[in-house]
Amino acid sequence: MLDHSPGSGDAAASSDPFVFHEVTDAGGRAVHVAFTSVQAGNLAFHVLPDGSGHQRERARQGVAAARTRLEERMGVDAGSTAFVDQIHSADVVDAEGAGWGDGPVRVGDAIVSAGGSQALAIMVADCLPVVFVDPVTGATAVAHAGRRGLQDGVLQNTLDRLAALRPADAGAGEPVRAWIGPGVCGACYEVPEQMRAESATVLPVASATTSWGTPSLDLPAGAEAVLAARGVDVHRVQLCTVEDERLFSHRRAPGRGRFAGLVWRTP
């Protein structure tokens, strides 16, 4: 069921924290999938302005306030959403009930909530945020899929973790659902020819050309191919971070901030 309020995939209202927001069902429970806009603010503590310690501390407080406002909009407790310290790896961690307000976060590039009860967030600003919902177990996950993560198997590792949560007698059941969020598109993600060739050995479908005729990579196409090959029910949000100013983009505006892919549950 799509949420057709402003910012749910159509043009966002200026005050809406989401560029996309969908509500789906998993095990009879409402599960929300969303991707934030610049209106939600910078959600990354590691993206802070240069300046004095006082200026940086004020910026950190601003990130904390942005996260808290977002959680209020989501309807979850302040500080309860699980984030990770992302390092462009293929590592998957368990949410374990610890939110960002509880202290140091774990290191990795994908998070799984076995029961789907904890809100999860993954941050990006050109790489792909991918959200997963397993309608059989109710488990949820988020993954950070950039060029390196896609090549190293972050999506496959996340799916393996979700598959391990399914009972042995569950059979095939309904497929896992995945949403590929906004990221840099193939027409904008210019790379050296050697990088395109190396990436194509792992993900041939990701080989592309920019709108101005130079080598590029189509990360959304690569992610979709990986997920489809595993039988996932794939949904793509057709928004490019470089082209759409409702989104943070490191290529277009370095250092401005990070937006998030989110999944959370409501009664």
N, C-alpha and C positions, 0 to 999 in steps of 0.2 A: 504494500500500500504506500503510495507516494504521498509525501507531505507537500502540498502545492502552495504553501505559504511562501511569501517572497523570500528568495534565497535558497529555495529547495531544489535548485537545478536550473531555474529560470533566472532572470535578472534579479539581483538581490537589492532589497531596500537598504538605504544607507545605514540603518541601525541594526541590520540583521547580522548575527555572528556567523551564519552559515551560507556557503554558496550552494550546498547540496545537503538535503536532510530527508532520509527515507525511514519509514517504520516498517519492519518486517516481523514475521512471527517465527518463533522457535520454541517448540514444546509448549505451545499455548501461552507463551509470554511475549510481550511486545519488546522488540529489540530495535534500538535506534542506530542508524549508520549516518554519519555526517562528516563533512569537511568544512573547516572554518574559513572565513574570509579575513581580510585585513581589518575589518570592523571588530573582530574578536581581539585584536592586538597581537603583539609579539608574544609567543608562548614559550620561547626558548631562553633559558638562563645563560646559555653560552653565546648568545648573540647580543652583546652589549656595546654601547658606544665607547670610543676612546675618550679618555679624560681622567679627571681626578677620581680618587677613591670614593669621594662623596657623590659624584655624578654617577658612577657605576653602581653604587649602592641604591641610589634613587631608581636607576633603571631596573635593578633586580626587584625592587619593591613593585615596580610597575608590571613586571612579568607575573609576579605572585598575584597581584590584584587582577590581572587579565585572566589568569587561570581560575581564580575564585569566582569572578563574574560569569565565566563560561560554565563552570560547574553549577552555579545557581540557575542558569538558563536550562541546563541539562536536567536539573532536578536531582542532583546527587550531592552528597556531603562535601563540603569544602576540604580540599587536600586529599580526597579519597581516590582520585584517578591515578592509575598506574602509568608512569612514563619510564623511559630507559635512557641511559647515556649512550647515544648512538655513535657507532664507530665505523660504519660502512662494512659490517661483517655479515655473515650468514647465521649468526648465533640467535637462538630462540630462548627466551627466559619465561618462567612462570610468574604470573602476577603475585601470587602468594599473599593477597590481601593487604599489601603495603602500598599506600598512595604516596604522591610526591610530597605531601606535607609531613610524612613520617620520618624524614631523614634522607641519607644518601640513597640514590636510585641504583638499580642494577645496570650492568653494562650489556648491551646487545642491540639487535636491530629488529626484533620481533618479540611480541608479548602474547601469551596465551592465558586466558581465564577459563579454567576447566569447567566451571559451572556457569560461566557467563554472567556471574553476579557482580563482578567488578568492572567499573568503567575503565577503558583502555584508551591511550592516546599515543600516536606516533607523529613526529614532526618532520616537515619537509619544506623545501623552497625551490623545487625543480625536479627532484627525485620523486618517485611515486609513493604515495601512501596507499596501502592495500588493506582493506578490512575484510575479515572472514566471520561468517556465522555458520555453525553446524546445526541444522534443524533437527538432527537426530538426538544429539547429546545436549544441545543448548550452549555448547562451548563457543567462545568468541576469541578473536585474535586480531592483531594489527601488525603490519610489517612495513619496514622502510626499504624500498626497492629502487636503488639507484643502479647505475651501470655495474659497479662491482658486486653489489648484492645480488642482482639478477644473474650475473655470470657465475657467482659462487654458490647459488642455490638457496637463497633466503626464503623464497616462496615454497620450494619443495620441502625445506626443513620445517616450515610452519605447518604445511599440510600433513607431514609425517607425524608431527606432534598431535595434531587434531585427530588423525586416524587412530593413533594409539589410545585415545580416550574413548573410542567406540567399543561397546561390548563385543566380544568374539561372536556372539550369536545375532548381532544386529544385521548381518547380511549387507547387501549393497545400500539399501535404504535410500533416502533422498540425498542428492549430492550436496556437498558443502557449497555455500554461496559466497562469492567474493565480489567486492566493489573495488575497481581500480580508480583511484581518485585523480584529481588534477595533477599534471606534471608537464614538463617541457615536451612539446610534440616533435615529431620527426622533421617537420619543416623548419624548426628553430634550433634544434640541438646539434650545432656544428661541432665536428670532431676531426682530428687528423685522419688521413686515409688509412694509416697503419692501425689506428685504434678501431676504425670501422671494420677493417678486415679481420682483426683479432677477435672482435666481438661476434662477428658473423660466423666464426667457427663454432661458437657455442649457441648463438641464437640467430640463425640466418635471417629470420623474418624481421629482425631489428635493423638490418642494413637499409639505409635510406639516403635521401638527398634533401638538402635544405631548399627553401623556396628560391634561393639565389644560386642554386646549382652546385653547392659544395658537399663533401661527404658529411653524413649525419647518422644519428642513431634514433630509432623510433622505439623508445622504452615502453610506451603503452602497448604497442603491438607485440613486443617481446614478452611482456608480462602476461598478456592475454593468451599467447601461444603456450606458455608454460602451464598456466592454469587449465586451459582447455584440454591439454594433453593428459591431465590428471582427472578429467571428468567433472571439473568444477563448473557450477552455474555462474557464469561471469557477467558482470555488469560494468560498463565503462562510463565514467563521467567525462564527457568530451569537452574539457576545458584545458587550455594551454597556459601555464604559469607565466611564460614570457609575454604572451599576447593579452592576457586578461589582468587588468590592474586591480581587480578585486582580490588578487592572490599575491602573496609574497613570492619573489623570484630572485634568486641569487645572481642569475645572469643579467637580469634587467636592472636590479637595484641591490647590489651587494650590501650586506649588513643591516638591512631594514628589519628583518625578522623571519620567523617561521610560522607557518600555519599547521594545522593538525588534522589527521584522520582519526575519527572517534567511533567507538562503539560502546553502548551502555544499555542497560535494561531498566524498564519501568514495570510496575505491577500490572 
